[in-house]
């Protein structure tokens, strides 16, 4: 996993005051990680139940933080809530925005954030697919904004896709990478802006074929999940698709694989499904997804298993430089 290294001497002391804008699932998860790193966090969200939601989420997330060897004693001592956006961001070193995935909303939001923050405040958006170029269109200094897209949940999964816009200052990218690295994350700087970035595009491609196979009656959802977790899920936890197929090519590596198995792969591409999420398909998927196990229980089971895998692979974030 290649990442741009943090500058020598960089520590979280540079980024002591964080404002999390948007207190949904992603915002609460970021808040948990920032607090566990000893940072002061101000949460801004206009919804009246935002504080309760965040505190409830922190309670549920705490076991995962502990399993990652992150400190959780008196976790909320540096937590603040502020409903006024200007007040919330005025003294922040970093803004991590997690608002609705609407371009008009984010454009207006960052215009207001820019006006209320210090010139040196690092502006980050967790958007899962909107270009920084478009979000920053109305900003006076668009070079200040960069995408910092986490793979959910941010307190657990290491990846952050750092995606600069056309006018993003290279220094902003370097600062974003340094910030995420000191948190113990695994930032990857993308070379081009594409809708959905990289991880979500890969996930969407696999999910499209998964839906197609279920809709065609080849397998059930449960069968497909078991097939993935007992085959490519295990494999991809160790090596990505390119390295996997390079190893599949033996001594000849990826060139040998493409030469000898490429035609068969091409024939599979030609046969991949193109399902639509019409009413019958949605109904079928929804029926098979019904479970007697509460979603919170399933999420906790997933997190425990994920942490075990991360420990085995040496990917736990508590190894961050300080």
N, C-alpha and C positions, 0 to 999 in steps of 0.2 A: 504494500500500500504506500505509494509514493506521495509525500506531501511536502509542501514548501516549509522549511524549518523556521521556527520562530527566531527572530533576531537575538543575538547573544545578549544575555542579561534581562531579557523580557520576562516579567512576572505579572501576576494578577494585580500587583500594586498599582499598575498603570491604569487598571480598569476597576476601581473600587465601587463605583456607584452605577448600577444598571437600572434602566427603566424598561419594564416589560409592558408593551402596549398590546392589549388584547389578552383576556384571561380565560380563553377556551382551553381545550385539552393540550394544545401545543404550548400555549403561554404558561400554563400551570407547570408543565413538565420542564420548560426552560427555567422557570422560577425555582423549582426544586433543585436543579443542578447548580444554579448560581448561588443559592443559599448554602448548599453543601460545600461549596468552594470558599465560603466565608465572605461573600460579597454582600453589599447592601443593595436590596432590591426594592424598587417602588413599582407597584402594579397599577396600571391605568386601564380602567374599563368602565363605560358608562352604565352597564347593567346593574340594577340594585342588588342582585344576589352574587355579584362577582367575588366579593371577599369570602363568602361562605363556600362558593365553588372551589376557589383556590385552596382554602384551608382543608376542605374535604379531600381534594386531590393530593395535597401534601401528605396528609395522613396515610392515604393509600400507597403513595410512592415511597414513603420512608423505608419500608422493608427492602426494597430494591436498592436504595442508596446504601443501606447498611451492608447488603450482600456484595456491593461493589467496593467495600472498605472506605466509603466516604463518611465523614462525621455527620451525625444527625442529632446530637445532643443540643437541645434548645434551638432547633432548626429555624424557627421563625423569629428569633430575636432581632434580626436585621431586616425584617419584612415590613414594608409600609404600603398603604393603599391611598391613592389620590385620584379622584374622579375628574379633576380639571387637567386637561392635557398639557397646557402651558406650564403649570406648576410642576406636574409630574416629570417633565423632561428637562426643565431649566438647568439643573445642575448635574445631569447624567453624563457619565463618561462614555456609555454605550446605550443605544436604543435597540432593543430586539422587538420588532413589530410582528404581530400575529393576528392581524385583523382579517375580515372577510375577504375571500378571493374575488374581489371585484376591482377592476382597474380604476373606475371613477372614484371609488372609496379610497384606494391607496394613494392615488394622485393627490386628492384633497388632503388626506391625512399627512403625507410627507411634506406638502407645502406648509402646513401649519406647524409641523415638527421642526422644519428647517428654521422657521421664523423665531421659534421659542428656545432653541438650543444654542450652546456655545459653538463657535466655528470649528472646534477640534473634536466635537462629539462624533463618535463612530455610529453611522446610521446603517442598520441591518434589517432586512426584511426576510421573514420566514416563508414568503410566498412559495407555493409548490409548483408554479409554472409561469407566472407573469414576468415578462422581461423587466429588468431594472431600467433599461432604456425607456420603456413606456411609462413606468411608474414615476421616473424622475423628469418627465417631459416638462412639467410646469415649475420645477425647482429652479431657483436662481443659481445654485451651485450643484448641478447634477452629479459632479464628480465625487460628492460625499456619500452617495448611496451605492450599496452593493447587496446582492442577494446572499443570504446565509441560510440556505434551505436544509433543515435537519431531516433525517429519516426518523420517523416516529417510532417510539417516543424519544425525544431529545436527551432525557436524563439517562437513557440506557444505550441506545444504538450509537456507535461512534461517528458515523458519516455525517459531514456537513458539506453540501455542494455550495461552493463560493462562486458566484456567477456575476462577473462585472458587466455593466452596461456599456454602450458605445462611448459614453462620456465619463465613465468611472475612472477616477484618478488611480494610477497604479499603486500609489502609496496607500490608498484606502484598502485595496486588495491585500497588500502586505500586512496592514494592521489587522484586518479581519482574520487572516490566516494565523497571525500571532495570537490573537485573542482566543480563537477556538482551540488552538494547539495547547495553550496554557490551561485550558479547561479539561484537557485530556481527550479532546475530540480528534477526528481524523479528517481534516478539511481537504477537499479536492477542488482545485481551481479549474473550471471548465473553460475551454478555449473559444467556444462560441455559445451564443444564446440560442437555445432551441426550446419550443414549448414543452413543459414538463420536465426539462433538464434530462438527466441520464437515468438515475435509479428508478424514477417513476415511469419512464418510457419502457424500460426493461420489464418492470412489473406489469405494466399495462399490456405489453405484447404477450407475456405468458398468460395473463388472466383472460385475454381474448380467446386464446386457444383452449384454455380450461373451460370457459363458458361454452365454446363450440362443442367440445367433447361431451359435456354434460347434456347440452341441448339435443345432440344427436343420439343420445342414449348409449354412448360407448361406455361410460362409467357414471357412478353417482358422485356427488360432491365429496362425500366421505372417502370414497375410494381414491379419488384424484388427490385429495390432501395427503392420504397415506402414501401414495405413489411418490409424490414430491418429497415428503420428509424422509422417506427411506431410500432415496436415490439422489437426484440432483441437488436437493436441499443439503444433504450431507456433503456432497462433492463440492458445491459452490461455497460452503463455509470454509473450505481449505484453499481452493483455487478457483479463479473466475473462469468464464467460458473460454476465453482464448487459451489460457494455460491448460485448461482441461483437454481441449481438442489437440493442443500441441503434444501433450502427453499421450493422447490417443493415437498419434501418428508414429509412436515409437522413436527409434533413433533418428528418423527423418523429420521428426517434429511436425509443425503445422503445415509446411509445404507438402510433405508426404500425405498427411491427412486430407488436405484439400484436393490433391491430385487423385487419390484413390477413393475417398469417401465423399468428396464434394458433389459428384453427380447425384448420389443418393440423397444427400442433404437438399440439393436443389429440387428434387422431385417432391420431398416433404414440404418445402416452402410452397410449391405449386398447389399442394393439397390442403394447406392450412385454412381453417374456417374464418369466415367474416360474419360473425353473429351480430344481430342488432338487439338492443335492449327494449324490444317491444313488449307489449303486455303479457303474452303467453310465456315469453322467456323469463321475464321478471317474476312472474307467478311461480314458474317451475323452480327457479333458483331460490326464491323465498321459502317455498314449501320444504325444500331439502335442507335449508339452513336452520330450521327450527331445532332448538335444543332445550332440554330440561335444565341445563346448567346455567346459572346466572352469568351474564357477560363479565361482571367484575371478577368472578371466580376464574373464568377462562383466561382473562387478562393476567391475573396473578400467576396462574399456572404457566402461561407463556413467558412471563418475565423471569420466573425462577429457572425455567429451562434455558432461556436465552443467556442468562448470566452464567450458567454452568458451561455452556458452549464458549462464551467469551473468555472465561477463566482458562479453559482448556487451550484456547488459541492464543492466550496472552494479550487479549484485546481489551482488557478492562481499563476504564479511563482513569483509575486512581494512580496510574503511572505517569501522570502529566508532569512536565518539568516545572520547577518553581524557582 
